[in-house]
């Protein structure tokens, strides 16, 4: 049972990490846009401009992928940022500890007879 609770808590934690990473990468790609546009603006060779445009295309595609990830995880992250839901998540963490304690007790319990048989 504790494995299911742990899997859910791990999912929430992983969602936060993926969201933050995707958001950082999306912003980095947005900054690269300006670099590519300036490079195109100041490049006199059509062949070199074409190479820069290919890099720009790849960058925009990567940005789109990151943005899609951000949008997919954003609702989950925002949901658990709400104080009420954050409290529930904290309570689930406590619940995990209590369930693990009971599971450990069940694995390690021993019975000692109260009456000795002759």
Secondary structure, DSSP 4 states (H G I P E B T S, - for coil): -HHHHHHHHHHHHHHHHHHHHHHHHHHHHHHHHHHHHHHHHH---HHHHHHHHHHHHHHHHHHHHHHHHHHHHHHHHHHHHSHHHHHHHHHHHHHHHHHHHHHHHHHH-----SS---
